[in-house]
Amino acid sequence: MRKQKILIVDDEPDIRDVLKITLECEGYDVQEACDGVDGLAKVNKVSPDLVILDNNMPKMTGQEVCEILKKDILLRHMPIIMLTGKGDIQDKVKGLDAGADDYIVKPFEPQELVARIKMILRRSSRDLDANPLSRLPGNITIMSELEAAIHSGKQFAVCYLDLDKFKSFNDTYGFEHGDEVIRETARIILSTANEIGNKEDFVGHIGGDDFVILTTIEKSDELSQVIIDAFDKTAPAFYNKEDRERNCIIAKDRQGNVQKIPLISISIGIVTNEYRTISHVAEIGEIGAELKKLAKSKEHSNFVRDSRKDEAA
């Protein structure tokens, strides 16, 4: 079972030590940051399930860090507990206004903090079946949304998104850089859906480099094309200067043969019930996998829409 990650951001080593010992005894994976700037970097690196954030720190206050995190479309659901050495009500109000989920005044009782952490994490898990890397809803919620779309009797479109050449990128640049690509892809998809999609559109993270968008048929092509354009514009920044300039990675395959591997692209398969009846979620997945395979067979980023009709139609 995956350990839940907690990031402690505090400029006082003694406080970090007490919290680390206490939380590790409770079975948590504990990460540390010594100031706000370091804290923001660690959030993006380790993808914590919860952040314990000191309010009074050098370089950047906890309130400033909290405001930045809550403005990020991928991180706004991540719970934050604010710590402070002051008991003034105004400090509490400012912390909560910045987006903190809870507030504890130093000195605090470690076991009380543990109890609050458990409560917040339970509530967070219940409210959002989140992928730990992207913070987007995961498979349980995806299944529920697709079932609801089928049973609504309305027409819908499901865009299945998958990265091409991602394994080669991971093998060459390492999993940390691969995680950065996943997070940036999630950010592009969610931003596009928020900007040009419908208010009711749903974005989920199936896992790895696979994502899904539930939208309307009339929006699906536009969403797919805008995501492709944004991804292709961003993708070169994932690579070093040498690979960018030659527009490929030089790497060996499993047989030791040197190959030129193109830069990462994105393929999208669009499943709709416009021309066929869909009665089960499994049908959507099967059609989506087939369409993604077809999209991947073509060069560069692209999308393929399902236009086949039921035999009886």
One Martini backbone bead per residue (centre of mass of N, CA, C, O) as a GRO file, in nm:
protein
  313
    1MET     BB    1   0.096   0.036   0.022
    2ARG     BB    2   0.075   0.364  -0.011
    3LYS     BB    3   0.230   0.623   0.117
    4GLN     BB    4   0.166   0.909   0.263
    5LYS     BB    5   0.251   1.242   0.185
    6ILE     BB    6   0.450   1.477   0.381
    7LEU     BB    7   0.508   1.828   0.389
    8ILE     BB    8   0.760   2.018   0.553
    9VAL     BB    9   0.744   2.381   0.610
   10ASP     BB   10   1.036   2.492   0.789
   11ASP     BB   11   1.295   2.694   0.951
   12GLU     BB   12   1.281   2.486   1.197
   13PRO     BB   13   1.450   2.206   1.280
   14ASP     BB   14   1.302   2.114   1.539
   15ILE     BB   15   1.021   2.099   1.420
   16ARG     BB   16   1.085   1.898   1.193
   17ASP     BB   17   1.181   1.669   1.377
   18VAL     BB   18   0.922   1.624   1.539
   19LEU     BB   19   0.736   1.574   1.296
   20LYS     BB   20   0.890   1.343   1.160
   21ILE     BB   21   0.881   1.139   1.391
   22THR     BB   22   0.576   1.136   1.436
   23LEU     BB   23   0.485   1.066   1.135
   24GLU     BB   24   0.655   0.809   1.090
   25CYS     BB   25   0.512   0.650   1.323
   26GLU     BB   26   0.231   0.674   1.143
   27GLY     BB   27   0.334   0.601   0.826
   28TYR     BB   28   0.467   0.838   0.690
   29ASP     BB   29   0.592   1.025   0.419
   30VAL     BB   30   0.863   1.243   0.486
   31GLN     BB   31   0.914   1.581   0.394
   32GLU     BB   32   1.149   1.862   0.343
   33ALA     BB   33   1.154   2.226   0.412
   34CYS     BB   34   1.320   2.550   0.488
   35ASP     BB   35   1.129   2.710   0.283
   36GLY     BB   36   0.920   2.844   0.051
   37VAL     BB   37   1.087   2.790  -0.204
   38ASP     BB   38   1.152   2.495  -0.136
   39GLY     BB   39   0.857   2.407  -0.108
   40LEU     BB   40   0.766   2.448  -0.404
   41ALA     BB   41   0.970   2.252  -0.525
   42LYS     BB   42   0.879   1.998  -0.361
   43VAL     BB   43   0.591   1.976  -0.457
   44ASN     BB   44   0.673   1.916  -0.761
   45LYS     BB   45   0.852   1.661  -0.689
   46VAL     BB   46   0.659   1.479  -0.462
   47SER     BB   47   0.355   1.500  -0.434
   48PRO     BB   48   0.177   1.568  -0.191
   49ASP     BB   49  -0.104   1.513   0.025
   50LEU     BB   50   0.036   1.717   0.239
   51VAL     BB   51   0.080   2.043   0.403
   52ILE     BB   52   0.313   2.185   0.630
   53LEU     BB   53   0.291   2.542   0.711
   54ASP     BB   54   0.477   2.799   0.778
   55ASN     BB   55   0.426   3.141   0.812
   56ASN     BB   56   0.723   3.222   0.933
   57MET     BB   57   0.948   3.303   0.669
   58PRO     BB   58   1.190   3.314   0.464
   59LYS     BB   59   1.146   3.472   0.138
   60MET     BB   60   0.856   3.319   0.220
   61THR     BB   61   0.553   3.298   0.315
   62GLY     BB   62   0.300   3.090   0.387
   63GLN     BB   63   0.080   3.260   0.254
   64GLU     BB   64   0.219   3.282  -0.024
   65VAL     BB   65   0.238   2.981  -0.081
   66CYS     BB   66  -0.063   2.918  -0.058
   67GLU     BB   67  -0.161   3.103  -0.289
   68ILE     BB   68  -0.002   2.960  -0.514
   69LEU     BB   69  -0.120   2.673  -0.480
   70LYS     BB   70  -0.432   2.760  -0.510
   71LYS     BB   71  -0.383   2.863  -0.821
   72ASP     BB   72  -0.325   2.579  -0.896
   73ILE     BB   73  -0.501   2.348  -1.080
   74LEU     BB   74  -0.341   2.086  -0.946
   75LEU     BB   75  -0.321   2.201  -0.617
   76ARG     BB   76  -0.593   2.311  -0.483
   77HIS     BB   77  -0.666   2.019  -0.331
   78MET     BB   78  -0.433   2.043  -0.146
   79PRO     BB   79  -0.367   2.013   0.172
   80ILE     BB   80  -0.339   2.276   0.436
   81ILE     BB   81  -0.129   2.340   0.721
   82MET     BB   82  -0.101   2.602   0.947
   83LEU     BB   83   0.176   2.759   1.108
   84THR     BB   84   0.221   2.946   1.426
   85GLY     BB   85   0.345   3.179   1.683
   86LYS     BB   86   0.061   3.300   1.676
   87GLY     BB   87  -0.273   3.402   1.826
   88ASP     BB   88  -0.385   3.584   1.629
   89ILE     BB   89  -0.674   3.618   1.450
   90GLN     BB   90  -0.556   3.750   1.189
   91ASP     BB   91  -0.367   3.516   1.110
   92LYS     BB   92  -0.586   3.308   1.069
   93VAL     BB   93  -0.748   3.456   0.854
   94LYS     BB   94  -0.521   3.483   0.644
   95GLY     BB   95  -0.470   3.180   0.611
   96LEU     BB   96  -0.760   3.102   0.524
   97ASP     BB   97  -0.776   3.304   0.285
   98ALA     BB   98  -0.530   3.157   0.132
   99GLY     BB   99  -0.639   2.826   0.178
  100ALA     BB  100  -0.635   2.696   0.435
  101ASP     BB  101  -0.762   2.406   0.613
  102ASP     BB  102  -0.574   2.473   0.863
  103TYR     BB  103  -0.491   2.576   1.218
  104ILE     BB  104  -0.181   2.611   1.412
  105VAL     BB  105  -0.042   2.687   1.726
  106LYS     BB  106   0.239   2.776   1.866
  107PRO     BB  107   0.256   2.547   2.063
  108PHE     BB  108   0.207   2.198   2.000
  109GLU     BB  109   0.035   1.899   1.985
  110PRO     BB  110   0.121   1.633   1.803
  111GLN     BB  111  -0.145   1.458   1.832
  112GLU     BB  112  -0.333   1.676   1.727
  113LEU     BB  113  -0.210   1.699   1.449
  114VAL     BB  114  -0.256   1.407   1.364
  115ALA     BB  115  -0.564   1.414   1.385
  116ARG     BB  116  -0.600   1.637   1.169
  117ILE     BB  117  -0.463   1.493   0.936
  118LYS     BB  118  -0.652   1.247   0.921
  119MET     BB  119  -0.911   1.406   0.871
  120ILE     BB  120  -0.822   1.553   0.607
  121LEU     BB  121  -0.745   1.296   0.441
  122ARG     BB  122  -1.020   1.165   0.451
  123ARG     BB  123  -1.172   1.399   0.315
  124SER     BB  124  -0.999   1.409   0.056
  125SER     BB  125  -1.052   1.115  -0.040
  126ARG     BB  126  -1.362   1.146  -0.054
  127ASP     BB  127  -1.372   1.402  -0.249
  128LEU     BB  128  -1.093   1.284  -0.402
  129ASP     BB  129  -0.995   1.069  -0.660
  130ALA     BB  130  -0.662   1.104  -0.669
  131ASN     BB  131  -0.392   1.156  -0.841
  132PRO     BB  132  -0.078   1.200  -0.699
  133LEU     BB  133   0.051   1.366  -0.942
  134SER     BB  134  -0.203   1.555  -1.067
  135ARG     BB  135  -0.488   1.565  -0.891
  136LEU     BB  136  -0.669   1.405  -1.056
  137PRO     BB  137  -0.911   1.218  -1.119
  138GLY     BB  138  -0.971   0.887  -1.104
  139ASN     BB  139  -1.110   0.580  -1.181
  140ILE     BB  140  -1.362   0.595  -1.006
  141THR     BB  141  -1.466   0.866  -1.119
  142ILE     BB  142  -1.459   0.797  -1.416
  143MET     BB  143  -1.665   0.569  -1.411
  144SER     BB  144  -1.898   0.739  -1.297
  145GLU     BB  145  -1.910   0.950  -1.530
  146LEU     BB  146  -1.960   0.750  -1.765
  147GLU     BB  147  -2.217   0.621  -1.655
  148ALA     BB  148  -2.380   0.884  -1.643
  149ALA     BB  149  -2.367   0.942  -1.947
  150ILE     BB  150  -2.512   0.688  -2.044
  151HIS     BB  151  -2.779   0.724  -1.856
  152SER     BB  152  -2.876   1.009  -1.975
  153GLY     BB  153  -2.919   0.987  -2.308
  154LYS     BB  154  -2.693   1.152  -2.415
  155GLN     BB  155  -2.468   1.308  -2.590
  156PHE     BB  156  -2.112   1.216  -2.627
  157ALA     BB  157  -1.757   1.269  -2.542
  158VAL     BB  158  -1.444   1.076  -2.543
  159CYS     BB  159  -1.116   1.163  -2.455
  160TYR     BB  160  -0.821   0.994  -2.537
  161LEU     BB  161  -0.500   1.038  -2.381
  162ASP     BB  162  -0.160   1.000  -2.524
  163LEU     BB  163   0.174   0.941  -2.512
  164ASP     BB  164   0.453   0.963  -2.724
  165LYS     BB  165   0.767   0.844  -2.639
  166PHE     BB  166   0.780   0.826  -2.319
  167LYS     BB  167   0.969   0.590  -2.247
  168SER     BB  168   1.222   0.709  -2.381
  169PHE     BB  169   1.232   0.955  -2.203
  170ASN     BB  170   1.261   0.809  -1.931
  171ASP     BB  171   1.522   0.651  -2.003
  172THR     BB  172   1.691   0.921  -2.053
  173TYR     BB  173   1.581   1.136  -1.807
  174GLY     BB  174   1.388   1.015  -1.611
  175PHE     BB  175   1.128   1.011  -1.378
  176GLU     BB  176   1.123   1.304  -1.285
  177HIS     BB  177   1.086   1.424  -1.569
  178GLY     BB  178   0.838   1.256  -1.634
  179ASP     BB  179   0.657   1.387  -1.417
  180GLU     BB  180   0.667   1.671  -1.540
  181VAL     BB  181   0.520   1.594  -1.799
  182ILE     BB  182   0.258   1.500  -1.669
  183ARG     BB  183   0.187   1.765  -1.526
  184GLU     BB  184   0.186   1.947  -1.782
  185THR     BB  185  -0.029   1.790  -1.931
  186ALA     BB  186  -0.252   1.829  -1.722
  187ARG     BB  187  -0.249   2.138  -1.739
  188ILE     BB  188  -0.329   2.165  -2.036
  189ILE     BB  189  -0.595   2.010  -2.028
  190LEU     BB  190  -0.738   2.170  -1.801
  191SER     BB  191  -0.711   2.454  -1.920
  192THR     BB  192  -0.863   2.399  -2.183
  193ALA     BB  193  -1.130   2.307  -2.055
  194ASN     BB  194  -1.177   2.577  -1.899
  195GLU     BB  195  -1.166   2.775  -2.154
  196ILE     BB  196  -1.341   2.592  -2.401
  197GLY     BB  197  -1.528   2.439  -2.251
  198ASN     BB  198  -1.752   2.308  -2.054
  199LYS     BB  199  -1.863   2.332  -1.737
  200GLU     BB  200  -1.923   1.998  -1.725
  201ASP     BB  201  -1.659   1.905  -1.776
  202PHE     BB  202  -1.429   1.621  -1.766
  203VAL     BB  203  -1.118   1.543  -1.586
  204GLY     BB  204  -0.888   1.264  -1.610
  205HIS     BB  205  -0.659   1.013  -1.451
  206ILE     BB  206  -0.577   0.696  -1.525
  207GLY     BB  207  -0.259   0.688  -1.580
  208GLY     BB  208   0.030   0.795  -1.630
  209ASP     BB  209  -0.018   0.898  -1.983
  210ASP     BB  210  -0.338   0.886  -1.913
  211PHE     BB  211  -0.633   1.050  -2.036
  212VAL     BB  212  -0.959   1.224  -1.977
  213ILE     BB  213  -1.249   1.351  -2.162
  214LEU     BB  214  -1.570   1.484  -2.086
  215THR     BB  215  -1.793   1.578  -2.347
  216THR     BB  216  -1.898   1.724  -2.625
  217ILE     BB  217  -1.915   1.684  -2.957
  218GLU     BB  218  -1.872   1.993  -3.043
  219LYS     BB  219  -1.591   2.014  -2.857
  220SER     BB  220  -1.378   1.784  -2.918
  221ASP     BB  221  -1.205   1.892  -3.154
  222GLU     BB  222  -1.109   2.157  -3.030
  223LEU     BB  223  -0.977   2.047  -2.779
  224SER     BB  224  -0.773   1.863  -2.921
  225GLN     BB  225  -0.626   2.082  -3.091
  226VAL     BB  226  -0.537   2.270  -2.860
  227ILE     BB  227  -0.375   2.062  -2.707
  228ILE     BB  228  -0.178   1.995  -2.931
  229ASP     BB  229  -0.061   2.281  -2.970
  230ALA     BB  230   0.036   2.317  -2.674
  231PHE     BB  231   0.216   2.068  -2.656
  232ASP     BB  232   0.405   2.120  -2.902
  233LYS     BB  233   0.511   2.390  -2.778
  234THR     BB  234   0.626   2.253  -2.503
  235ALA     BB  235   0.800   1.990  -2.551
  236PRO     BB  236   1.097   2.101  -2.607
  237ALA     BB  237   1.143   2.188  -2.295
  238PHE     BB  238   1.207   1.886  -2.194
  239TYR     BB  239   1.478   1.932  -2.335
  240ASN     BB  240   1.775   1.959  -2.440
  241LYS     BB  241   1.951   2.137  -2.663
  242GLU     BB  242   2.047   1.905  -2.845
  243ASP     BB  243   1.768   1.763  -2.888
  244ARG     BB  244   1.617   2.006  -2.996
  245GLU     BB  245   1.791   2.066  -3.252
  246ARG     BB  246   1.745   1.755  -3.369
  247ASN     BB  247   1.452   1.645  -3.289
  248CYS     BB  248   1.591   1.418  -3.095
  249ILE     BB  249   1.681   1.097  -2.979
  250ILE     BB  250   1.977   0.922  -2.892
  251ALA     BB  251   1.929   0.567  -2.888
  252LYS     BB  252   1.905   0.247  -2.749
  253ASP     BB  253   1.795  -0.048  -2.786
  254ARG     BB  254   1.770  -0.375  -2.668
  255GLN     BB  255   1.988  -0.457  -2.909
  256GLY     BB  256   2.186  -0.187  -2.942
  257ASN     BB  257   2.050   0.002  -3.134
  258VAL     BB  258   2.062   0.292  -3.298
  259GLN     BB  259   1.829   0.566  -3.241
  260LYS     BB  260   1.575   0.786  -3.362
  261ILE     BB  261   1.377   0.976  -3.135
  262PRO     BB  262   1.120   1.143  -3.115
  263LEU     BB  263   0.939   1.364  -2.987
  264ILE     BB  264   0.696   1.422  -2.796
  265SER     BB  265   0.357   1.325  -2.825
  266ILE     BB  266  -0.006   1.341  -2.900
  267SER     BB  267  -0.284   1.118  -2.859
  268ILE     BB  268  -0.634   1.106  -2.986
  269GLY     BB  269  -0.941   0.950  -2.886
  270ILE     BB  270  -1.283   0.972  -3.010
  271VAL     BB  271  -1.570   0.896  -2.832
  272THR     BB  272  -1.906   0.824  -2.952
  273ASN     BB  273  -2.287   0.832  -2.968
  274GLU     BB  274  -2.376   0.934  -3.256
  275TYR     BB  275  -2.364   0.631  -3.434
  276ARG     BB  276  -2.378   0.474  -3.154
  277THR     BB  277  -2.440   0.241  -2.910
  278ILE     BB  278  -2.381   0.291  -2.554
  279SER     BB  279  -2.396   0.064  -2.251
  280HIS     BB  280  -2.080   0.056  -2.165
  281VAL     BB  281  -1.774   0.135  -2.041
  282ALA     BB  282  -1.605  -0.082  -2.190
  283GLU     BB  283  -1.664   0.027  -2.474
  284ILE     BB  284  -1.512   0.289  -2.450
  285GLY     BB  285  -1.232   0.163  -2.396
  286GLU     BB  286  -1.207  -0.005  -2.656
  287ILE     BB  287  -1.242   0.223  -2.861
  288GLY     BB  288  -1.020   0.409  -2.750
  289ALA     BB  289  -0.779   0.213  -2.796
  290GLU     BB  290  -0.817   0.193  -3.104
  291LEU     BB  291  -0.789   0.500  -3.169
  292LYS     BB  292  -0.509   0.544  -3.044
  293LYS     BB  293  -0.362   0.346  -3.227
  294LEU     BB  294  -0.425   0.502  -3.485
  295ALA     BB  295  -0.296   0.771  -3.401
  296LYS     BB  296  -0.003   0.645  -3.350
  297SER     BB  297   0.045   0.561  -3.659
  298LYS     BB  298   0.096   0.850  -3.680
  299GLU     BB  299   0.242   1.140  -3.727
  300HIS     BB  300   0.243   1.301  -3.474
  301SER     BB  301   0.010   1.493  -3.356
  302ASN     BB  302  -0.329   1.359  -3.300
  303PHE     BB  303  -0.673   1.294  -3.407
  304VAL     BB  304  -0.945   1.048  -3.359
  305ARG     BB  305  -1.263   0.978  -3.488
  306ASP     BB  306  -1.559   0.819  -3.436
  307SER     BB  307  -1.771   0.709  -3.736
  308ARG     BB  308  -1.907   0.457  -3.675
  309LYS     BB  309  -2.176   0.239  -3.725
  310ASP     BB  310  -2.423   0.065  -3.667
  311GLU     BB  311  -2.540  -0.201  -3.838
  312ALA     BB  312  -2.852  -0.112  -3.790
  313ALA     BB  313  -2.826   0.199  -3.896
   0.00000   0.00000   0.00000
